[in-house]
Amino acid sequence: MSFKQGPLYPCNPSTTRGEPTKISSSKDKVVYTNGRSVIIRDLKDAAVATAYVGHVQPTTVARISPSGYYCASADVTGTVRIWDTVGEEQVLKGEYKVISGRVKDLAWDGESKRIIAVGDGRDKFGHAFMVDTGSSTGDIIGHSKTVNAVSIRHQRPFRAATAADDGSIVFHQGVPFKYDKTIKTHTKFVQDVRYAPSGDHFASVGTDYKIFLYDGKTGETLGEFTDSPHTGSIMAVSWSPDNKSVATSSADRTVKLWDVETKKAEITWTLGSAVEHQQVGNTWTEGDSIVSLSMSGDLNVFDKRIGDKPARVLYGPQKPVTAALPEQSSTFFVGTADGRVLHHTEDGYEYIGGNAHATLVAGLSPAHDGKVYSIGLDDRLREIEGKSYTPATFTTASQPKSVAVTADSTVFVIETESIEAVRSNQKVFDLALKYTPSAIAAVGSVIAVGGEDQKVRLYSWDGKALTENGTLEGNKGTVSALAFAPDGVLLASGDSSGKIVLFDANERKAVTSRWAFHSGRINALAWTADGRHCASGSLDTHVYVWSVEKPMKNVALKNAGPGGVSTVFWLGENELASAGADGCVRRWSIAFHA
């Protein structure tokens, strides 16, 4: 058996309230960060997305070099990593610790040889260095508070502008970079500063709702954009490829397109009225798309020819994926740690309509009538019909842990000390337990419940009550995942020690306990349709595909999910998908050998 990595369905950028989030672009690719991952995704082709997971700490900003061969990404500890974007290997070119705090922004020079990284530090707020050696190439000084943004003129003579929370912009001569002057145009935090591609001008925006334009060579202030100004903090500015326009994204939930010559607002796009519609970052791609980032993580792609709304919106999970459910060959549902459920089709993700869960989605389970049931840590059981939640909601007695649906569409929810049975939003039965349940699975009218006492108990459901039929023993830790094979005979039981025991549910005996290669808690189990192979995802970041006929044969997908795999599911006979802590869904083609 062997495997091949398929497409990656990426997460969306992570955002922080009241702070700008730096996103960047190279040709038609958009680059952003989420957690410890750096995502590069192609706007033209949704199937082309890559994730870089080399950082140990949460990442803050990433930018591809002008040459297009390297990407520099930085994290909260002040470390910058420069890595290869061309090969599959993502070879590390250099890793440099540049400042003592988090890096807020970085910029490449036009020759792809130097980088300036800025942010929060103790002794200095910025560092200019050579890409190859990490040696210093000037001093970034003149600020007294955290530096939010930096931009380098791509033509010689090099210039650099840095913008900070002390309300000033410092203009540097280059190379080596040295202090030239302080520009005090803004009265509050300066959030972003950007050079035009031609290097003739640069622009700055800030929390004082103002936008200023400067001469690129001398740093002289050329004027302010005062026509129909923003009414909230401006978080980001970017230039058009032809240097004639700038786009600004603001916390007043609008994106404005300005003409540089006349300093007038040409188009204003309004995105909504809620907090999640605040615009916190933007970038203008070479293909002439303006991409602006909402607080909710949505990437709004604007076209100058469409003046009232985004041409399209790219959705995706912003937090870890905690539950998932396959539908057809490339359609599936994912539930995330912030309570949202998304549906993925060939066109990408879209949100499930209606009121979402208030917090983490703990489980998703399908019913035979096509409905999907979801449970959340907000103590709610909800049902999804089609593409939206139904108004019906059932409040559980205590916090739900897992959910399963029997053939007669009764939903069973395990809680701290009981099992509740719910049908058409009414509780029909509940059973108090003497042990603490931790996992549940159902097939037909048989229900298996795993407990923290390392045992699996089998119950049968007659439509009115649950009757206990037997106990399966063999796990070495808290039973954390259960899955019945499609025929209902075999039951896989994974536990917190990383061991999976395969039981025969009819004969109530263990078939094999050799599926024991994981080193962390088993979070998910998924059977193929023919019941001959079972996939497992674990906290140890690995995914294994096990064979029933040859228990010692397996496919090991090492490091399949950085931070831990929380869910695995099959999208057809040979297509496996895994998702977890980094919010990305990865597809794998598995080749089974007869």
C-alpha positions as CSV (number, residue, x, y, z in Angstrom):
1,M,0.0,0.0,0.0
2,S,1.2,3.5,-0.8
3,F,0.0,7.1,-0.9
4,K,0.3,10.3,-2.8
5,Q,-0.6,13.8,-1.6
6,G,-3.5,15.4,-3.3
7,P,-4.8,19.0,-3.1
8,L,-4.8,21.1,0.0
9,Y,-8.0,23.0,1.0
10,P,-6.5,25.9,2.9
11,C,-7.6,27.7,6.0
12,N,-8.2,31.4,6.0
13,P,-6.0,34.1,7.7
14,S,-6.2,34.5,11.4
15,T,-7.2,38.0,12.6
16,T,-7.0,40.0,15.9
17,R,-9.6,42.6,16.8
18,G,-8.3,46.2,16.5
19,E,-5.0,45.1,14.8
20,P,-4.1,45.0,11.2
21,T,-3.3,41.6,9.6
22,K,-0.6,41.6,6.9
23,I,-1.5,39.7,3.8
24,S,0.7,39.9,0.6
25,S,0.7,38.7,-2.9
26,S,3.1,37.6,-5.6
27,K,1.7,37.5,-9.2
28,D,-1.7,35.9,-8.7
29,K,-0.9,34.1,-5.4
30,V,-2.0,35.5,-2.1
31,V,0.2,34.8,1.0
32,Y,-1.0,34.9,4.6
33,T,-0.5,33.2,8.0
34,N,-2.7,31.3,10.3
35,G,-1.4,29.7,13.6
36,R,2.0,28.2,12.8
37,S,1.2,27.8,9.1
38,V,2.0,30.0,6.1
39,I,-0.5,29.6,3.3
40,I,0.2,30.4,-0.4
41,R,-3.0,30.2,-2.5
42,D,-3.6,30.9,-6.1
43,L,-6.5,33.1,-7.0
44,K,-6.8,31.8,-10.5
45,D,-6.8,28.1,-9.6
46,A,-8.4,27.1,-6.3
47,A,-6.6,23.7,-6.4
48,V,-3.2,25.2,-6.2
49,A,-2.5,25.9,-2.5
50,T,0.5,25.1,-0.4
51,A,1.1,25.3,3.4
52,Y,4.5,25.8,5.0
53,V,4.6,24.4,8.5
54,G,8.3,24.9,9.5
55,H,7.6,27.4,12.3
56,V,7.6,26.3,15.9
57,Q,5.7,29.4,17.1
58,P,2.6,31.2,15.7
59,T,3.5,33.1,12.5
60,T,2.6,36.8,11.9
61,V,3.6,37.8,8.4
62,A,4.9,36.2,5.2
63,R,6.1,37.8,1.9
64,I,7.4,36.2,-1.3
65,S,10.6,37.7,-2.7
66,P,10.4,39.9,-5.9
67,S,12.3,37.1,-7.7
68,G,9.5,34.7,-6.7
69,Y,11.9,31.9,-5.6
70,Y,11.8,32.5,-1.8
71,C,9.4,33.3,0.9
72,A,10.3,35.0,4.2
73,S,8.0,34.3,7.1
74,A,8.2,35.6,10.7
75,D,6.8,34.6,14.0
76,V,5.9,36.0,17.4
77,T,9.4,35.3,18.9
78,G,11.2,37.5,16.4
79,T,12.4,34.7,14.2
80,V,12.5,35.1,10.4
81,R,12.7,31.9,8.2
82,I,13.5,32.2,4.5
83,W,12.5,29.1,2.5
84,D,12.3,27.9,-1.1
85,T,8.8,28.3,-2.8
86,V,9.7,26.5,-6.0
87,G,10.3,22.8,-5.0
88,E,8.0,20.5,-3.1
89,E,10.6,20.3,-0.4
90,Q,10.4,23.9,0.9
91,V,14.1,23.8,1.7
92,L,15.1,26.3,4.5
93,K,17.6,28.9,3.2
94,G,18.1,30.6,6.5
95,E,16.7,31.2,9.9
96,Y,17.5,34.4,11.8
97,K,16.5,35.8,15.2
98,V,16.1,39.5,14.4
99,I,14.3,41.2,17.3
100,S,13.3,40.2,20.7
101,G,9.5,40.4,20.3
102,R,6.9,39.6,17.6
103,V,7.6,40.6,14.0
104,K,4.8,42.8,12.7
105,D,6.0,43.2,9.1
106,L,8.9,42.5,6.8
107,A,9.9,43.8,3.4
108,W,12.3,42.5,0.6
109,D,14.4,44.8,-1.4
110,G,14.1,44.8,-5.2
111,E,17.1,42.5,-5.7
112,S,15.8,39.8,-3.3
113,K,19.0,40.1,-1.3
114,R,18.0,42.1,1.8
115,I,15.1,42.1,4.2
116,I,14.0,44.6,6.8
117,A,11.9,43.0,9.6
118,V,10.1,45.3,12.1
119,G,7.9,44.8,15.2
120,D,8.1,44.8,18.9
121,G,11.4,44.6,20.6
122,R,13.3,45.6,23.8
123,D,16.5,47.2,22.5
124,K,15.4,47.8,18.9
125,F,12.2,47.7,16.9
126,G,13.6,46.7,13.5
127,H,16.6,44.9,11.8
128,A,17.9,45.1,8.3
129,F,19.9,42.0,7.2
130,M,21.3,40.1,4.2
131,V,19.2,37.1,3.2
132,D,22.2,34.8,2.6
133,T,24.2,35.5,5.7
134,G,21.9,37.3,8.2
135,S,24.6,40.0,8.6
136,S,23.3,43.5,9.3
137,T,22.9,45.9,6.5
138,G,22.1,49.1,8.3
139,D,20.2,50.4,11.4
140,I,16.5,50.8,11.7
141,I,16.2,53.5,14.4
142,G,14.1,56.5,15.3
143,H,11.0,54.9,16.8
144,S,10.0,54.8,20.4
145,K,7.1,52.2,20.2
146,T,6.2,49.1,18.2
147,V,6.8,49.4,14.5
148,N,3.7,48.2,12.5
149,A,4.9,48.3,8.9
150,V,7.9,48.6,6.6
151,S,8.3,49.1,2.9
152,I,11.4,49.3,0.7
153,R,11.7,51.1,-2.6
154,H,12.5,48.4,-5.2
155,Q,14.7,50.7,-7.3
156,R,18.1,52.2,-6.6
157,P,18.7,54.4,-4.8
158,F,17.1,52.3,-2.1
159,R,14.9,53.9,0.5
160,A,12.8,52.4,3.3
161,A,9.9,53.8,5.3
162,T,8.8,52.4,8.7
163,A,5.5,53.2,10.5
164,A,4.9,52.9,14.2
165,D,2.6,53.2,17.1
166,D,4.4,56.4,18.2
167,G,2.5,58.2,15.4
168,S,5.6,58.8,13.2
169,I,7.1,57.5,10.0
170,V,10.8,57.2,9.8
171,F,12.4,57.6,6.3
172,H,15.7,55.7,5.8
173,Q,18.3,56.1,3.1
174,G,19.9,53.0,1.7
175,V,22.1,50.8,1.3
176,P,23.2,50.3,4.1
177,F,20.0,51.7,5.6
178,K,20.4,54.7,7.9
179,Y,18.1,57.2,9.5
180,D,17.3,60.1,7.3
181,K,14.3,61.9,8.9
182,T,11.1,61.5,10.9
183,I,7.8,62.4,9.2
184,K,5.0,63.4,11.6
185,T,1.9,63.6,9.5
186,H,-0.3,61.2,11.5
187,T,-1.7,62.0,15.0
188,K,-2.3,58.4,16.1
189,F,-0.9,54.9,15.4
190,V,0.3,54.5,11.9
191,Q,-0.9,51.1,10.7
192,D,0.6,50.7,7.2
193,V,3.0,52.2,4.8
194,R,3.5,51.0,1.2
195,Y,5.8,52.0,-1.7
196,A,4.3,52.1,-5.2
197,P,5.8,49.4,-7.6
198,S,7.5,52.2,-9.5
199,G,9.2,53.6,-6.4
200,D,8.0,57.2,-7.2
201,H,5.7,57.5,-4.2
202,F,4.7,55.9,-1.0
203,A,1.5,56.1,1.0
204,S,0.7,55.7,4.7
205,V,-2.6,55.1,6.6
206,G,-3.4,55.2,10.3
207,T,-5.8,55.0,13.2
208,D,-6.6,58.8,12.7
209,Y,-8.6,57.8,9.6
210,K,-6.1,59.7,7.4
211,I,-4.2,58.8,4.2
212,F,-1.0,60.6,3.2
213,L,1.1,60.5,0.0
214,Y,4.9,61.1,-0.1
215,D,7.7,61.4,-2.6
216,G,9.5,58.1,-2.9
217,K,13.1,59.5,-3.2
218,T,13.1,62.4,-0.7
219,G,10.3,61.4,1.7
220,E,8.6,64.8,1.2
221,T,4.9,64.9,2.1
222,L,2.9,65.5,-1.1
223,G,-0.6,65.7,0.3
224,E,-3.5,64.1,2.0
225,F,-6.5,62.2,0.6
226,T,-9.4,64.2,2.0
227,D,-12.3,63.4,-0.4
228,S,-15.0,61.3,1.4
229,P,-12.7,59.9,4.0
230,H,-13.0,56.7,6.0
231,T,-14.9,56.9,9.3
232,G,-12.8,54.2,11.1
233,S,-9.2,53.2,11.6
234,I,-7.5,52.5,8.3
235,M,-5.7,49.1,8.6
236,A,-4.0,48.6,5.3
237,V,-3.1,50.3,2.0
238,S,-1.8,48.8,-1.3
239,W,-0.9,50.1,-4.7
240,S,-2.2,49.1,-8.1
241,P,0.3,47.5,-10.5
242,D,0.1,50.6,-12.7
243,N,0.9,53.0,-9.8
244,K,-2.2,55.1,-10.5
245,S,-4.4,54.0,-7.7
246,V,-4.3,52.9,-4.1
247,A,-6.8,50.7,-2.2
248,T,-7.4,51.2,1.6
249,S,-9.2,48.8,4.0
250,S,-10.7,50.2,7.1
251,A,-12.4,49.1,10.3
252,D,-15.5,51.2,9.2
253,R,-16.2,48.0,7.1
254,T,-15.4,49.7,3.7
255,V,-12.7,49.3,1.1
256,K,-12.0,52.5,-1.0
257,L,-10.2,52.9,-4.3
258,W,-8.4,56.2,-4.7
259,D,-7.0,57.9,-7.7
260,V,-3.5,59.1,-6.8
261,E,-3.4,62.1,-9.1
262,T,-6.7,63.7,-8.2
263,K,-6.6,62.2,-4.6
264,K,-10.4,61.4,-5.0
265,A,-12.2,58.3,-3.9
266,E,-13.3,56.5,-7.1
267,I,-15.1,53.5,-5.6
268,T,-16.3,52.7,-2.1
269,W,-17.3,49.0,-1.4
270,T,-19.3,48.5,1.8
271,L,-19.1,45.0,3.2
272,G,-21.7,44.8,6.0
273,S,-22.5,46.2,9.4
274,A,-21.2,43.6,11.9
275,V,-17.8,43.5,13.7
276,E,-16.7,40.6,11.6
277,H,-17.0,42.8,8.5
278,Q,-14.3,45.2,9.7
279,Q,-11.5,45.2,7.0
280,V,-8.1,44.4,8.6
281,G,-5.7,43.8,5.7
282,N,-5.4,44.0,1.9
283,T,-3.1,43.3,-1.1
284,W,-3.4,44.2,-4.8
285,T,-2.2,41.4,-7.0
286,E,-0.4,41.7,-10.3
287,G,-3.5,40.3,-12.0
288,D,-5.3,43.4,-10.9
289,S,-7.5,41.9,-8.1
290,I,-7.9,43.8,-4.9
291,V,-8.0,41.3,-2.0
292,S,-9.3,42.7,1.3
293,L,-9.4,40.6,4.5
294,S,-12.5,40.7,6.9
295,M,-12.2,40.3,10.6
296,S,-14.1,37.0,10.2
297,G,-11.2,35.7,8.0
298,D,-13.1,36.0,4.7
299,L,-11.0,37.1,1.7
300,N,-13.0,39.5,-0.4
301,V,-11.8,39.7,-4.0
302,F,-12.7,43.0,-5.7
303,D,-12.8,43.9,-9.4
304,K,-12.7,47.6,-10.4
305,R,-15.4,46.9,-12.9
306,I,-17.9,45.7,-10.2
307,G,-18.6,48.7,-8.0
308,D,-21.1,47.5,-5.4
309,K,-19.8,44.2,-4.0
310,P,-16.9,41.8,-4.1
311,A,-16.5,39.9,-7.3
312,R,-16.1,36.8,-5.1
313,V,-15.4,35.9,-1.5
314,L,-13.1,33.1,-0.4
315,Y,-14.3,31.4,2.7
316,G,-12.5,28.8,4.9
317,P,-12.0,27.7,8.4
318,Q,-10.2,30.3,10.5
319,K,-9.8,28.1,13.6
320,P,-8.9,24.4,14.0
321,V,-11.2,21.9,12.4
322,T,-12.7,19.8,15.2
323,A,-15.2,17.7,13.3
324,A,-15.9,16.7,9.6
325,L,-18.3,14.6,7.6
326,P,-18.0,13.4,4.0
327,E,-20.9,13.9,1.6
328,Q,-19.8,12.9,-1.9
329,S,-16.6,12.7,-3.8
330,S,-15.3,16.2,-3.1
331,T,-18.1,17.7,-0.9
332,F,-17.9,17.6,2.8
333,F,-18.8,19.5,6.0
334,V,-16.3,20.8,8.5
335,G,-17.0,22.1,12.0
336,T,-14.5,24.4,13.6
337,A,-13.4,25.5,17.1
338,D,-15.2,28.8,16.8
339,G,-18.6,27.2,16.3
340,R,-18.9,27.6,12.5
341,V,-19.8,24.8,10.1
342,L,-18.7,25.1,6.5
343,H,-19.7,23.0,3.5
344,H,-17.0,22.4,0.8
345,T,-17.8,21.8,-2.8
346,E,-15.6,22.0,-6.0
347,D,-16.0,25.8,-5.9
348,G,-14.6,26.0,-2.4
349,Y,-16.1,26.6,1.1
350,E,-19.4,28.3,2.0
351,Y,-20.9,28.8,5.5
352,I,-23.9,26.8,6.6
353,G,-26.7,29.4,7.0
354,G,-28.7,30.1,10.1
355,N,-27.5,30.6,13.7
356,A,-24.2,28.8,14.2
357,H,-23.0,27.2,17.5
358,A,-21.7,29.8,20.0
359,T,-18.5,27.8,20.5
360,L,-16.5,24.7,19.4
361,V,-18.4,22.1,17.2
362,A,-17.8,18.8,19.1
363,G,-19.3,16.4,16.6
364,L,-21.2,16.0,13.3
365,S,-23.2,12.9,12.4
366,P,-25.3,12.0,9.3
367,A,-28.9,10.7,9.4
368,H,-30.5,8.4,6.8
369,D,-32.9,11.1,5.7
370,G,-30.0,13.3,4.5
371,K,-30.0,15.6,7.6
372,V,-26.8,16.3,9.5
373,Y,-26.8,16.7,13.2
374,S,-24.2,18.8,15.0
375,I,-23.3,19.2,18.7
376,G,-21.4,22.1,20.2
377,L,-19.8,23.0,23.6
378,D,-22.7,25.5,23.9
379,D,-24.8,22.5,25.0
380,R,-26.9,22.5,21.8
381,L,-27.9,19.8,19.4
382,R,-28.7,21.4,16.0
383,E,-29.8,19.9,12.7
384,I,-28.6,21.0,9.2
385,E,-30.9,20.5,6.3
386,G,-29.4,21.3,2.8
387,K,-27.2,24.3,3.2
388,S,-28.5,25.8,6.4
389,Y,-29.5,25.1,10.0
390,T,-33.1,24.4,10.8
391,P,-34.6,26.7,13.4
392,A,-35.1,23.7,15.7
393,T,-32.5,23.4,18.5
394,F,-32.3,20.9,21.4
395,T,-30.6,21.9,24.7
396,T,-28.7,19.0,26.2
397,A,-28.7,18.3,30.0
398,S,-25.0,18.8,30.2
399,Q,-22.0,19.3,27.9
400,P,-22.2,17.0,24.9
401,K,-19.1,15.0,24.0
402,S,-20.1,13.0,20.9
403,V,-23.1,12.2,18.7
404,A,-24.4,9.2,16.7
405,V,-27.6,8.5,14.8
406,T,-29.3,5.1,14.5
407,A,-31.3,3.7,11.5
408,D,-34.6,5.1,12.8
409,S,-33.1,8.7,12.9
410,T,-32.9,8.8,16.7
411,V,-29.9,11.0,17.7
412,F,-27.8,9.7,20.7
413,V,-25.7,12.3,22.5
414,I,-23.2,11.2,25.2
415,E,-22.7,13.7,28.1
416,T,-20.8,13.8,31.3
417,E,-22.7,11.0,33.0
418,S,-25.6,10.0,30.7
419,I,-26.8,9.2,27.2
420,E,-29.7,11.2,25.8
421,A,-31.8,10.0,22.9
422,V,-33.5,12.7,20.8
423,R,-36.0,12.3,18.0
424,S,-37.5,15.3,16.1
425,N,-36.2,17.6,18.7
426,Q,-37.8,15.9,21.7
427,K,-36.0,13.8,24.3
428,V,-37.4,10.3,24.0
429,F,-35.1,8.5,26.5
430,D,-32.1,9.1,28.7
431,L,-29.9,6.6,30.5
432,A,-27.8,7.5,33.6
433,L,-24.4,5.8,33.5
434,K,-22.2,4.5,36.3
435,Y,-19.1,5.3,34.2
436,T,-18.0,8.4,32.3
437,P,-18.6,8.0,28.6
438,S,-16.1,9.3,26.1
439,A,-17.0,8.1,22.6
440,I,-20.0,6.7,20.7
441,A,-20.8,4.9,17.4
442,A,-24.0,3.5,16.0
443,V,-24.9,1.1,13.2
444,G,-28.5,0.0,12.6
445,S,-30.0,-0.3,16.1
446,V,-26.7,-1.2,17.8
447,I,-24.8,1.5,19.8
448,A,-21.3,1.2,21.1
449,V,-20.2,3.6,24.0
450,G,-16.6,3.9,25.0
451,G,-15.7,5.0,28.5
452,E,-12.9,6.5,30.5
453,D,-12.7,3.1,32.3
454,Q,-11.1,1.7,29.1
455,K,-14.1,-0.5,28.2
456,V,-16.6,-0.4,25.3
457,R,-20.2,-1.3,26.1
458,L,-22.7,-2.5,23.5
459,Y,-26.4,-1.4,23.7
460,S,-29.4,-2.3,21.5
461,W,-32.1,0.3,20.8
462,D,-35.7,-0.9,20.3
463,G,-37.1,2.6,19.6
464,K,-38.0,3.2,23.3
465,A,-35.2,2.1,25.5
466,L,-31.5,1.1,25.5
467,T,-30.5,-2.4,26.7
468,E,-26.9,-3.3,27.6
469,N,-25.8,-6.4,25.7
470,G,-22.1,-6.8,26.5
471,T,-18.7,-5.3,27.2
472,L,-15.6,-5.3,25.1
473,E,-12.2,-5.0,26.8
474,G,-8.7,-4.6,25.4
475,N,-8.0,-0.8,25.2
476,K,-5.2,0.6,27.3
477,G,-6.5,4.1,27.9
478,T,-9.7,6.2,27.8
479,V,-11.6,5.2,24.6
480,S,-11.5,8.3,22.5
481,A,-12.8,7.1,19.1
482,L,-15.1,4.4,17.9
483,A,-16.2,3.4,14.4
484,F,-18.3,0.5,13.1
485,A,-17.4,-1.0,9.7
486,P,-20.3,-0.7,7.2
487,D,-21.4,-4.3,7.8
488,G,-21.8,-3.6,11.5
489,V,-19.8,-6.6,12.6
490,L,-16.3,-5.1,13.1
491,L,-15.8,-2.2,15.5
492,A,-12.6,-0.2,15.8
493,S,-11.9,1.3,19.1
494,G,-9.1,3.9,19.6
495,D,-7.9,5.1,22.9
496,S,-5.8,7.9,24.5
497,S,-2.6,5.8,24.6
498,G,-2.6,5.6,20.7
499,K,-3.7,2.0,20.5
500,I,-6.5,0.7,18.3
501,V,-8.3,-2.5,19.1
502,L,-10.4,-4.2,16.4
503,F,-13.4,-6.0,17.9
504,D,-16.0,-8.4,16.5
505,A,-19.2,-6.9,17.8
506,N,-21.3,-10.1,17.2
507,E,-18.9,-12.5,18.9
508,R,-17.8,-9.8,21.5
509,K,-14.1,-10.6,21.1
510,A,-11.0,-8.8,20.0
511,V,-9.9,-9.6,16.4
512,T,-6.5,-7.8,16.6
513,S,-4.7,-5.4,18.8
514,R,-1.8,-4.9,16.4
515,W,-2.9,-1.5,15.2
516,A,-0.7,0.2,17.7
517,F,1.7,2.5,15.9
518,H,0.3,5.9,17.1
519,S,2.0,7.5,20.0
520,G,-0.8,9.9,21.0
521,R,-4.6,10.0,21.5
522,I,-6.6,8.6,18.6
523,N,-9.0,11.4,17.6
524,A,-10.8,9.8,14.6
525,L,-11.4,6.5,12.8
526,A,-12.9,6.1,9.4
527,W,-13.7,2.9,7.4
528,T,-13.7,2.4,3.7
529,A,-17.0,1.5,2.0
530,D,-15.9,-2.1,1.6
531,G,-14.9,-2.5,5.2
532,R,-11.5,-3.8,4.4
533,H,-9.4,-0.8,5.6
534,C,-9.7,1.7,8.4
535,A,-8.0,5.1,8.7
536,S,-7.0,6.6,12.0
537,G,-6.0,10.2,12.9
538,S,-4.2,11.0,16.0
539,L,-2.9,13.8,18.2
540,D,0.7,12.7,17.3
541,T,0.1,14.4,13.8
542,H,0.1,11.1,11.9
543,V,-2.5,9.3,9.9
544,Y,-2.4,5.5,9.4
545,V,-4.5,3.3,7.0
546,W,-4.8,-0.2,8.5
547,S,-5.8,-3.4,6.7
548,V,-8.2,-5.9,8.3
549,E,-6.9,-8.9,6.3
550,K,-3.3,-8.2,7.0
551,P,-3.2,-6.4,10.4
552,M,0.6,-5.8,10.2
553,K,0.3,-4.0,6.8
554,N,-0.4,-0.2,6.9
555,V,0.2,3.1,5.2
556,A,1.8,5.7,7.4
557,L,1.1,9.3,6.5
558,K,3.6,10.9,8.8
559,N,3.1,14.6,10.0
560,A,-0.2,14.7,8.0
561,G,-1.6,17.4,10.3
562,P,0.6,19.8,12.1
563,G,-0.6,20.3,15.7
564,G,-2.6,17.0,15.6
565,V,-5.2,15.4,13.3
566,S,-8.7,15.7,14.7
567,T,-10.7,14.1,11.9
568,V,-10.2,11.7,9.0
569,F,-12.8,10.7,6.4
570,W,-13.0,9.0,3.0
571,L,-14.1,10.9,-0.2
572,G,-14.6,7.8,-2.4
573,E,-12.8,4.5,-2.5
574,N,-9.2,5.6,-2.5
575,E,-9.3,9.2,-1.5
576,L,-8.7,10.0,2.1
577,A,-8.9,13.5,3.7
578,S,-7.5,14.6,7.1
579,A,-7.9,17.8,9.0
580,G,-7.0,19.2,12.4
581,A,-5.4,21.9,14.4
582,D,-4.1,24.0,11.5
583,G,-7.5,24.4,9.9
584,C,-6.4,22.9,6.5
585,V,-8.0,19.9,4.9
586,R,-5.5,17.7,3.1
587,R,-6.4,15.0,0.6
588,W,-4.4,11.8,0.0
589,S,-4.7,9.2,-2.7
590,I,-4.2,5.8,-1.2
591,A,-3.2,2.8,-3.4
592,F,-4.3,-0.5,-1.9
593,H,-2.4,-3.6,-3.1
594,A,-4.4,-6.7,-3.6
